[in-house]
Amino acid sequence: MESDNEARESGRKWASMIKQAQEREKNWRDDAEMAETAYTAGSDPDANGEVPDFNIHHSNVETIVPAIYNSTPVPDIRAKVETDQVGRIVAGILEKAVAAQIDDNALDIEVEAATVDVISAGRGMVRVTFEADEETQEFQEITLNEFGDQVITTTTETMLINERVVYKAVSWRDYAEGPASRFADIPWVAFKHTLSDDALEEMGLEDEDSPEKDGEYDSEDDATIVWEVWCKDDRDVIFIRENDGKELKRVADPLGLSGFFPIPKPMQVIEVAGKRMPICPYRVYRAQAEELDRVTKRIQAIISGLKVKGIIIGDASDLDALANADDNELVPIGNLESLIATGGIDKAIMWWPFEKAITVLRELYMARDQIKQLIYEITGISDIVRGASKTSETATAQQIKTQWGALRVKKAQRLVERHVRDLFVLTVEVIANNFSAARIQEITGAEVGPEFEQIMAGGIKQYRIDIESDSTVRSDLSRMKGEMEGFLNGTAQFFGTMGPIVQAKPELGGPIMRLYQTFANQFNLGKQAQEALEEMAGALDKSKQQEGPTPEQQAAQQEAQQAQQAMQAEMQAKQAEMQAKMQAEMQKAKMDMQRFQLDVEKSKAEMQLKGAELQLKQQQLADAKEFKTVDAQMKNADLELKYADLRLKEADLVIKAQQAQDEIDIEREQNRPVKIGNE
């Protein structure tokens, strides 16, 4: 038991180390304070920083946070050895126990708050705590004293009931950690609590020697600030009062976690290897945000001065009443004659020029849009993620922008998934170390025997604790529907192709099922579907290991083989028929080509004949003496024409003979009997 002086000395040491840790992160904490002021629009009166007129940071945070976490995660716990049947049962019990701790949406609220912190300030985390109710039970024991009289002894025992895991988001300003380059090497972490007197008493931290509060460290409601320090070396939890540095309480390893700390690695969306210093995302585009704010201020100033105003002549004072008249109101003017003499109202009023202001205002609006687009490029928020689109864009163009615009968002999604997965690991450890078997059986509905407690006593290293893929982000419904349709169509094609192969060779069923598992693993089917596929593959492997088929199976196989042979013979016959028809069609096409060539030759001959006739007429006019020669040429051409006609008729006869022979061959092939099997 530490003395009062030792407690004060220990507390001051820890208070000094916490202050040093905060000093190391001063620059980041200033940036985070400014970013949070912008996000909350200065709702906190104690916050530092200026509230921008154009709050682009608030818009970005509200856009990114739902994109990286918007759905309750689903735990996925499995035994690392698939053949371990007892391990599979225990994994199922643990999975139900974890699901029972998050079914009230308490985890969603805390993870979303931590996600806002990490996107706005640069660091966010959720811690696990163990809570339980106390129940007092009295037991009576009857014994005999030395005189033989019965003595009733009553004992009181306090038991824990309604054990539960509670998740709490830790604000970035309420957390400090020891110096290290990696989270695994951090020696201590600390959490800040602002507690009332009742809360101090409930936590067992009340102190009769507490000094009078000086207001320097305490909040306005006069609460006490206490730091909860988790020291990994001593595996102790120390509660330190901030205003005087006194150690109020020390607890030895309250949760029994393997990593000791009650938090996973804090989420930091921007992190450099070898450095634990967070980086505020707002700082990355702070210069552009300030420029956007300056442009907005100029726009507001110009708009405030952009008024329709002018001057009037001295004797037209009634025009002021005319300018303020309502609809359908007639205003009398006393000096109407002089107004008409000056050229009317247009000449009596001189308006203030504002065309230059409108031009500047238009340019400022364009500049503001360009600055916004630059910020979206820096942060990785595409226009389709923000819900902005153009009517001229096609659905394919929008889908491409969605896919590529979400690449940088996926990094933050995986960051949140890992944090939730680590929370599940801590939850399983808390359940295994602090929950009673009766409580586990109550929340899971499964029978918990001694073997479960024995396995849990050995730790959870033999189990793989994860979350269902994409369960923290509800994807687009149309995309999921398209993926499922593609999966079902691919499944139908796969089994339609592999079915005959398995029927012919049943021993290939197991390998084919393993091949299908590889195909199915490309889709997020969930744990139940994957387990069903594993069971199907295991069943096929067992059937493969059987000694041999039964007589009924042999008969069925023989019958199937005969049916398959008959089907093959029928297919061969149909194939032969198709080949014969194709040959006939090809022969016919060949004959048609020959006929066409003969027609061409006939046409040439006719043209030659006409040319000869024309030449003959010319020769008759030129020289009558050559008439006999021309007549001989005409007769020769006529003979050639008759010869071409004879060749055409001969080709036609050949075609008809070939067609008749083809019809005889086809009829003979169709009437030929088909030989099936060995018969």
ZAKENU-900842 format. One record per residue (C-alpha): residue in three letters; x, y, z. Coordinates in steps of 0.05 Angstrom, whole numbers, padded with zeros to 5 digits, always signed. Layout:
% ZAKENU-900842
ALAXYZ
...
This chain:
% ZAKENU-900842
MET+00000+00000+00000
GLU+00030+00065-00022
SER+00037+00121+00028
ASP+00006+00190+00016
ASN+00074+00220-00003
GLU+00089+00162-00052
ALA+00021+00171-00083
ARG+00033+00246-00093
GLU+00103+00233-00122
SER+00076+00180-00170
GLY+00018+00225-00191
ARG+00063+00284-00204
LYS+00109+00242-00246
TRP+00051+00218-00289
ALA+00021+00288-00293
SER+00088+00314-00318
MET+00093+00260-00371
ILE+00021+00273-00395
LYS+00037+00348-00400
GLN+00101+00332-00440
ALA+00060+00287-00487
GLN+00011+00344-00499
GLU+00069+00392-00512
ARG+00098+00346-00564
GLU+00032+00348-00602
LYS+00019+00422-00592
ASN+00022+00441-00665
TRP-00025+00386-00685
ARG-00072+00401-00627
ASP-00076+00474-00649
ASP-00093+00451-00720
ALA-00144+00401-00693
GLU-00176+00456-00650
MET-00182+00501-00710
ALA-00212+00445-00753
GLU-00262+00427-00700
THR-00283+00500-00692
ALA-00295+00502-00767
TYR-00333+00437-00766
THR-00378+00457-00709
ALA-00386+00529-00735
GLY-00360+00556-00669
SER-00415+00525-00626
ASP-00365+00514-00569
PRO-00352+00581-00534
ASP-00285+00557-00508
ALA-00260+00535-00576
ASN-00204+00571-00611
GLY-00204+00590-00684
GLU-00245+00631-00732
VAL-00310+00606-00762
PRO-00305+00612-00838
ASP-00360+00645-00879
PHE-00357+00588-00930
ASN-00352+00525-00886
ILE-00322+00476-00936
HIS-00291+00435-00880
HIS-00359+00419-00850
SER-00385+00399-00918
ASN-00325+00353-00932
VAL-00331+00318-00864
GLU-00405+00307-00872
THR-00392+00279-00941
ILE-00334+00232-00925
VAL-00358+00203-00858
PRO-00421+00169-00886
ALA-00380+00144-00944
ILE-00330+00107-00900
TYR-00377+00082-00845
ASN-00452+00075-00852
SER-00471+00005-00831
THR-00465-00040-00770
PRO-00406-00088-00777
VAL-00419-00162-00776
PRO-00370-00205-00735
ASP-00336-00263-00770
ILE-00302-00312-00722
ARG-00274-00378-00746
ALA-00227-00432-00721
LYS-00159-00428-00756
VAL-00160-00504-00765
GLU-00222-00520-00808
THR-00223-00593-00784
ASP-00228-00572-00711
GLN-00302-00587-00698
VAL-00299-00564-00625
GLY-00264-00501-00647
ARG-00319-00487-00697
ILE-00372-00493-00643
VAL-00334-00447-00597
ALA-00324-00397-00653
GLY-00399-00397-00666
ILE-00413-00383-00592
LEU-00362-00326-00591
GLU-00391-00296-00654
LYS-00461-00295-00624
ALA-00434-00265-00560
VAL-00400-00208-00597
ALA-00462-00196-00639
ALA-00503-00191-00575
GLN-00458-00134-00551
ILE-00469-00091-00614
ASP-00542-00106-00630
ASP-00566-00042-00595
ASN-00529+00005-00645
ALA-00485+00028-00588
LEU-00422+00011-00628
ASP-00448+00049-00689
ILE-00456+00113-00649
GLU-00386+00109-00620
VAL-00350+00089-00684
GLU-00385+00144-00723
ALA-00363+00195-00670
ALA-00291+00169-00675
THR-00296+00173-00751
VAL-00315+00246-00747
ASP-00255+00258-00703
VAL-00206+00224-00750
ILE-00233+00260-00812
SER-00237+00328-00778
ALA-00180+00329-00728
GLY-00136+00272-00753
ARG-00142+00221-00696
GLY-00201+00179-00672
MET-00210+00117-00629
VAL-00260+00075-00591
ARG-00244+00040-00525
VAL-00276-00021-00493
THR-00297-00023-00420
PHE-00327-00078-00378
GLU-00389-00065-00337
ALA-00432-00109-00293
ASP-00485-00104-00240
GLU-00475-00129-00169
GLU-00523-00176-00135
THR-00518-00193-00061
GLN-00539-00263-00040
GLU-00543-00291+00031
PHE-00525-00363+00047
GLN-00542-00398+00112
GLU-00500-00455+00139
ILE-00523-00499+00197
THR-00469-00528+00241
LEU-00465-00560+00311
ASN-00428-00528+00368
GLU-00390-00565+00423
PHE-00455-00577+00461
GLY-00490-00608+00401
ASP-00535-00549+00389
GLN-00549-00524+00318
VAL-00517-00458+00300
ILE-00540-00420+00238
THR-00486-00380+00204
THR-00506-00328+00152
THR-00455-00306+00099
THR-00464-00253+00047
GLU-00433-00259-00023
THR-00432-00207-00077
MET-00438-00234-00148
LEU-00431-00200-00216
ILE-00491-00206-00262
ASN-00511-00176-00329
GLU-00439-00172-00353
ARG-00430-00130-00416
VAL-00379-00096-00460
VAL-00389-00021-00468
TYR-00357+00019-00525
LYS-00337+00092-00515
ALA-00309+00140-00566
VAL-00249+00178-00539
SER-00242+00250-00561
TRP-00175+00269-00590
ARG-00166+00322-00536
ASP-00179+00271-00480
TYR-00123+00223-00501
ALA-00048+00223-00490
GLU+00005+00170-00502
GLY+00078+00157-00486
PRO+00135+00169-00535
ALA+00146+00115-00588
SER+00152+00108-00663
ARG+00102+00051-00667
PHE+00038+00039-00629
ALA+00061-00030-00607
ASP+00120+00002-00570
ILE+00080+00055-00532
PRO+00093+00048-00457
TRP+00029+00080-00433
VAL-00036+00113-00454
ALA-00080+00161-00414
PHE-00153+00181-00417
LYS-00180+00246-00390
HIS-00245+00248-00348
THR-00283+00309-00325
LEU-00321+00283-00264
SER-00371+00311-00215
ASP-00368+00293-00141
ASP-00420+00239-00150
ALA-00382+00209-00208
LEU-00318+00210-00166
GLU-00353+00173-00110
GLU-00383+00122-00159
MET-00314+00107-00188
GLY-00284+00103-00118
LEU-00240+00164-00129
GLU-00265+00209-00074
ASP-00211+00240-00030
GLU-00223+00273+00037
ASP-00157+00312+00031
SER-00176+00342-00036
PRO-00151+00414-00040
GLU-00198+00471-00055
LYS-00208+00478-00130
ASP-00172+00538-00158
GLY-00209+00539-00225
GLU-00144+00536-00266
TYR-00154+00464-00289
ASP-00227+00453-00272
SER-00286+00466-00317
GLU-00340+00518-00305
ASP-00385+00470-00267
ASP-00329+00460-00216
ALA-00317+00388-00236
THR-00253+00350-00223
ILE-00206+00330-00280
VAL-00177+00260-00272
TRP-00128+00224-00318
GLU-00134+00149-00324
VAL-00065+00122-00341
TRP-00054+00051-00367
CYS+00019+00032-00355
LYS+00040-00028-00397
ASP+00104-00043-00358
ASP+00070-00050-00291
ARG+00003-00072-00321
ASP-00031-00024-00273
VAL-00084+00030-00283
ILE-00070+00094-00244
PHE-00120+00150-00233
ILE-00086+00219-00226
ARG-00120+00283-00204
GLU-00096+00338-00251
ASN-00099+00400-00206
ASP-00051+00374-00154
GLY-00022+00312-00187
LYS-00043+00264-00132
GLU-00052+00190-00147
LEU-00123+00173-00126
LYS-00127+00099-00143
ARG-00087+00042-00172
VAL-00118-00021-00202
ALA-00080-00082-00226
ASP-00097-00103-00299
PRO-00173-00098-00295
LEU-00189-00131-00363
GLY-00133-00182-00372
LEU-00122-00164-00446
SER-00062-00193-00483
GLY-00042-00124-00507
PHE-00063-00092-00440
PHE-00089-00027-00471
PRO-00165-00022-00476
ILE-00161+00010-00545
PRO-00138-00014-00614
LYS-00088+00027-00652
PRO-00119+00097-00659
MET-00144+00115-00728
GLN-00101+00166-00765
VAL-00122+00178-00836
ILE-00055+00212-00852
GLU+00004+00176-00821
VAL+00078+00173-00836
ALA+00117+00109-00823
GLY+00160+00114-00760
LYS+00122+00174-00733
ARG+00062+00175-00685
MET+00048+00249-00694
PRO-00022+00257-00724
ILE-00034+00304-00783
CYS-00098+00344-00787
PRO-00131+00334-00855
TYR-00156+00405-00853
ARG-00085+00430-00853
VAL-00073+00397-00921
TYR-00122+00444-00956
ARG-00124+00500-00904
ALA-00092+00551-00952
GLN-00145+00537-01005
ALA-00201+00540-00952
GLU-00176+00607-00928
GLU-00173+00632-01000
LEU-00244+00608-01010
ASP-00264+00645-00947
ARG-00232+00709-00972
VAL-00267+00705-01039
THR-00333+00693-01003
LYS-00322+00754-00959
ARG-00309+00796-01021
ILE-00372+00770-01053
GLN-00412+00788-00992
ALA-00381+00858-00990
ILE-00397+00871-01063
ILE-00468+00844-01056
SER-00480+00888-00995
GLY-00460+00950-01036
LEU-00495+00927-01099
LYS-00559+00969-01092
VAL-00603+01005-01142
LYS-00595+01079-01123
GLY-00591+01146-01157
ILE-00601+01221-01152
ILE-00659+01265-01174
ILE-00666+01339-01191
GLY-00682+01387-01136
ASP-00754+01402-01154
ALA-00773+01328-01164
SER-00781+01310-01090
ASP-00846+01274-01104
LEU-00807+01220-01141
ASP-00784+01194-01074
ALA-00856+01178-01056
LEU-00865+01147-01124
ALA-00805+01101-01114
ASN-00835+01075-01048
ALA-00905+01065-01075
ASP-00939+00997-01070
ASP-00973+00958-01126
ASN-01032+00994-01159
GLU-01019+01057-01118
LEU-01026+01125-01151
VAL-00979+01180-01127
PRO-00996+01254-01141
ILE-00939+01297-01166
GLY-00944+01373-01157
ASN-00890+01395-01206
LEU-00910+01349-01264
GLU-00903+01406-01315
SER-00831+01420-01297
LEU-00816+01346-01297
ILE-00844+01340-01368
ALA-00805+01401-01389
THR-00740+01369-01367
GLY-00752+01307-01409
GLY-00791+01260-01363
ILE-00771+01213-01307
ASP-00712+01184-01346
LYS-00680+01253-01349
ALA-00698+01271-01278
ILE-00663+01211-01246
MET-00589+01193-01252
TRP-00574+01121-01230
TRP-00512+01097-01193
PRO-00469+01054-01241
PHE-00462+00981-01219
GLU-00442+00945-01283
LYS-00369+00941-01261
ALA-00389+00911-01194
ILE-00431+00858-01230
THR-00371+00840-01274
VAL-00325+00833-01214
LEU-00379+00792-01178
ARG-00384+00744-01236
GLU-00309+00733-01237
LEU-00308+00721-01162
TYR-00362+00668-01168
MET-00321+00633-01222
ALA-00258+00638-01179
ARG-00296+00608-01119
ASP-00319+00549-01161
GLN-00248+00536-01184
ILE-00222+00538-01112
LYS-00277+00489-01091
GLN-00257+00442-01148
LEU-00184+00446-01126
ILE-00204+00428-01054
TYR-00244+00369-01080
GLU-00183+00345-01119
ILE-00138+00351-01057
THR-00187+00315-01012
GLY-00206+00262-01064
ILE-00281+00278-01063
SER-00306+00268-01134
ASP-00369+00304-01159
ILE-00408+00239-01162
VAL-00392+00223-01089
ARG-00420+00291-01070
GLY-00484+00275-01110
ALA-00468+00328-01163
SER-00477+00308-01235
LYS-00494+00334-01304
THR-00554+00315-01345
SER-00510+00306-01406
GLU-00469+00251-01373
THR-00484+00179-01387
ALA-00494+00126-01334
THR-00428+00094-01355
ALA-00391+00160-01345
GLN-00421+00168-01276
GLN-00402+00096-01258
ILE-00330+00108-01280
LYS-00326+00171-01237
THR-00356+00134-01179
GLN-00304+00078-01184
TRP-00244+00123-01191
GLY-00269+00177-01145
ALA-00278+00127-01089
LEU-00207+00099-01092
ARG-00180+00148-01040
VAL-00243+00139-00997
LYS-00229+00064-00995
LYS-00165+00076-00956
ALA-00206+00109-00900
GLN-00257+00052-00905
ARG-00204+00000-00894
LEU-00177+00041-00835
VAL-00245+00040-00801
GLU-00253-00034-00816
ARG-00187-00051-00783
HIS-00205-00010-00722
VAL-00272-00046-00715
ARG-00238-00113-00726
ASP-00189-00098-00670
LEU-00248-00077-00626
PHE-00279-00145-00638
VAL-00213-00178-00616
LEU-00214-00139-00551
THR-00288-00156-00542
VAL-00274-00230-00548
GLU-00218-00225-00497
VAL-00262-00186-00448
ILE-00317-00239-00455
ALA-00269-00296-00446
ASN-00236-00265-00385
ASN-00294-00233-00348
PHE-00360-00264-00370
SER-00389-00323-00332
ALA-00412-00385-00369
ALA-00484-00372-00348
ARG-00481-00302-00378
ILE-00451-00327-00444
GLN-00505-00380-00447
GLU-00558-00327-00433
ILE-00538-00280-00490
THR-00522-00333-00542
GLY-00575-00386-00528
ALA-00521-00440-00537
GLU-00502-00491-00486
VAL-00435-00474-00454
GLY-00399-00534-00425
PRO-00334-00543-00387
GLU-00296-00552-00453
PHE-00314-00481-00472
GLU-00284-00453-00408
GLN-00223-00496-00417
ILE-00212-00471-00488
MET-00222-00399-00467
ALA-00171-00407-00412
GLY-00119-00422-00466
GLY-00131-00356-00501
ILE-00160-00339-00569
LYS-00098-00348-00612
GLN-00129-00408-00646
TYR-00186-00366-00675
ARG-00187-00317-00732
ILE-00229-00256-00713
ASP-00251-00211-00770
ILE-00311-00175-00797
GLU-00353-00191-00858
SER-00325-00157-00920
ASP-00355-00089-00935
SER-00403-00096-00876
THR-00383-00027-00849
VAL-00403+00006-00914
ARG-00470-00006-00948
SER-00453-00008-01021
ASP-00495+00016-01079
LEU-00557-00028-01086
SER-00556-00030-01162
ARG-00483-00051-01162
MET-00497-00107-01112
LYS-00555-00130-01154
GLY-00513-00131-01216
GLU-00457-00170-01181
MET-00507-00221-01155
GLU-00538-00230-01224
GLY-00469-00241-01253
PHE-00453-00292-01199
LEU-00517-00331-01210
ASN-00508-00331-01286
GLY-00436-00353-01278
THR-00458-00408-01230
ALA-00510-00434-01280
GLN-00459-00435-01336
PHE-00406-00468-01293
PHE-00450-00526-01269
GLY-00482-00532-01338
THR-00413-00545-01367
MET-00384-00587-01310
GLY-00447-00629-01298
PRO-00435-00679-01354
ILE-00362-00685-01333
VAL-00381-00703-01262
GLN-00433-00753-01287
ALA-00381-00787-01330
LYS-00327-00785-01276
PRO-00355-00775-01205
GLU-00285-00774-01175
LEU-00275-00705-01205
GLY-00333-00677-01164
GLY-00288-00655-01106
PRO-00235-00618-01148
ILE-00289-00585-01190
MET-00324-00561-01127
ARG-00258-00532-01102
LEU-00251-00497-01169
TYR-00321-00468-01160
GLN-00303-00444-01090
THR-00246-00404-01120
PHE-00296-00372-01168
ALA-00346-00359-01112
ASN-00294-00327-01066
GLN-00289-00269-01115
PHE-00358-00248-01090
ASN-00376-00226-01019
LEU-00425-00283-01005
GLY-00416-00281-00929
LYS-00395-00333-00879
GLN-00457-00378-00884
ALA-00449-00386-00960
GLN-00375-00401-00954
GLU-00387-00453-00900
ALA-00441-00486-00943
LEU-00393-00491-01001
GLU-00340-00522-00955
GLU-00391-00573-00931
MET-00409-00590-01003
ALA-00336-00599-01022
GLY-00325-00642-00960
ALA-00385-00686-00976
LEU-00359-00697-01047
ASP-00290-00715-01019
LYS-00322-00766-00972
SER-00361-00798-01028
LYS-00296-00803-01067
GLN-00264-00841-01010
GLN-00317-00896-01011
GLU-00292-00965-01032
GLY-00334-00974-01094
PRO-00403-00965-01123
THR-00461-01010-01102
PRO-00495-01057-01153
GLU-00551-01007-01159
GLN-00501-00952-01173
GLN-00465-00997-01224
ALA-00530-01011-01259
ALA-00547-00938-01260
GLN-00478-00921-01286
GLN-00484-00975-01341
GLU-00553-00949-01360
ALA-00526-00878-01362
GLN-00467-00901-01405
GLN-00515-00936-01454
ALA-00558-00874-01457
GLN-00497-00832-01469
GLN-00474-00879-01525
ALA-00542-00876-01557
MET-00541-00801-01552
GLN-00471-00799-01583
ALA-00494-00845-01640
GLU-00554-00801-01653
MET-00511-00739-01652
GLN-00462-00772-01701
ALA-00520-00789-01748
LYS-00545-00718-01745
GLN-00475-00693-01756
ALA-00467-00737-01818
GLU-00534-00712-01845
MET-00513-00641-01834
GLN-00447-00653-01869
ALA-00483-00684-01929
LYS-00530-00625-01934
MET-00472-00577-01929
GLN-00435-00614-01985
ALA-00497-00611-02029
GLU-00505-00538-02017
MET-00431-00526-02033
GLN-00437-00567-02097
LYS-00498-00528-02117
ALA-00463-00462-02104
LYS-00405-00487-02147
MET-00452-00504-02205
ASP-00485-00437-02199
MET-00418-00404-02205
GLN-00402-00443-02268
ARG-00469-00424-02297
PHE-00455-00351-02282
GLN-00388-00356-02316
LEU-00421-00386-02378
ASP-00472-00330-02378
VAL-00415-00280-02376
GLU-00382-00314-02436
LYS-00449-00313-02473
SER-00456-00239-02460
LYS-00386-00227-02486
ALA-00403-00265-02549
GLU-00467-00224-02559
MET-00428-00160-02551
GLN-00377-00184-02601
LEU-00433-00201-02650
LYS-00463-00132-02644
GLY-00394-00102-02654
ALA-00385-00143-02716
GLU-00452-00120-02743
LEU-00433-00048-02732
GLN-00366-00059-02765
LEU-00401-00094-02823
LYS-00446-00035-02835
GLN-00386+00011-02834
GLN-00349-00034-02883
GLN-00410-00036-02928
LEU-00410+00039-02933
ALA-00335+00044-02942
ASP-00321-00012-02990
ALA-00374-00057-03021
LYS-00320-00102-03047
GLU-00305-00130-02978
PHE-00377-00153-02967
LYS-00361-00226-02974
THR-00306-00222-02922
VAL-00352-00189-02872
ASP-00407-00239-02885
ALA-00358-00295-02870
GLN-00340-00261-02804
MET-00413-00256-02785
LYS-00425-00329-02799
ASN-00364-00346-02757
ALA-00391-00304-02699
ASP-00458-00338-02706
LEU-00425-00405-02701
GLU-00388-00385-02638
LEU-00454-00362-02608
LYS-00486-00428-02623
TYR-00426-00464-02593
ALA-00431-00424-02528
ASP-00505-00440-02524
LEU-00489-00514-02532
ARG-00438-00509-02475
LEU-00490-00476-02430
LYS-00540-00531-02443
GLU-00487-00583-02428
ALA-00469-00551-02361
ASP-00543-00549-02343
LEU-00548-00624-02356
VAL-00487-00637-02312
ILE-00517-00597-02255
LYS-00582-00635-02258
ALA-00545-00702-02259
GLN-00503-00683-02199
GLN-00565-00661-02160
ALA-00599-00727-02174
GLN-00538-00765-02151
ASP-00535-00723-02086
GLU-00608-00737-02071
ILE-00595-00812-02080
ASP-00535-00809-02033
ILE-00574-00772-01978
GLU-00632-00820-01982
ARG-00585-00879-01977
GLU-00549-00848-01917
GLN-00615-00836-01880
ASN-00639-00907-01892
ARG-00574-00937-01866
PRO-00584-00970-01796
VAL-00547-00940-01736
LYS-00502-00987-01696
ILE-00509-00975-01620
GLY-00459-01003-01569
ASN-00432-01072-01583
GLU-00497-01097-01615
